[in-house]
Amino acid sequence: MQRPKKNYQKWMGVKTRINNSSKTRKINEGDIVWAAIGENVGVEIDGKGEKYSRPVILLRKHSSRYFTGVPLTFRPHKGSWYFRFKFRDKEQVAILVQTKLVDTARVYSRMGKLSHKDFQ
């Protein structure tokens, strides 16, 4: 199978702007945020659109600067590395195998909060 074409130069411009920004966002565990995940390699999940972003669950806040995040998708997946839940009346899938450390500078906006039951 052929790998999709990637535009790493364009992503590097976005990544540079993010890195040079002094923004920190007030975030809490269980928040669902839009975060610039980027243009990644191979099977690593990519962000979408001009901001290379996608929804991410804030799983664990480590400081005001970084957190452990789990990217989300709408695509159905089955298996122990995926967790299905509803958010805003839409089926979401947390891709647990793609859990990663995320700098808060990558966060664009807060979408809402995961239910307490689903967070547990």
TAFENQUI-V880025 format. One line per field, one symbol per residue. ss: DSSP state (H for helix, E for strand, L for the rest). psi: psi as a letter, one per 20 degrees, with the letter a starting at -180 (. if undefined). Layout:
ss: ???
psi: ???
//
This chain:
ss: LLLLLLLHHHHHHHHHHHHHLLLLLLLLLLEEEEEELLLLLLLLLLLELLLLEEEEEEEEELLLLEEEEEEEELLLLLLLLEEEEEELLEEEEEEHHHLEEEEHHHEEEEEEELLHHHHL
psi: ppqqpqmhgghhgghggghiqjppqoqqpiqpqpqnhaoapcippqrqahjlrrqppogpphaihqrpqoqqrhppqqrijqoqrpplkqpqppnhijprppqihipgqphbpqqgghg.
//
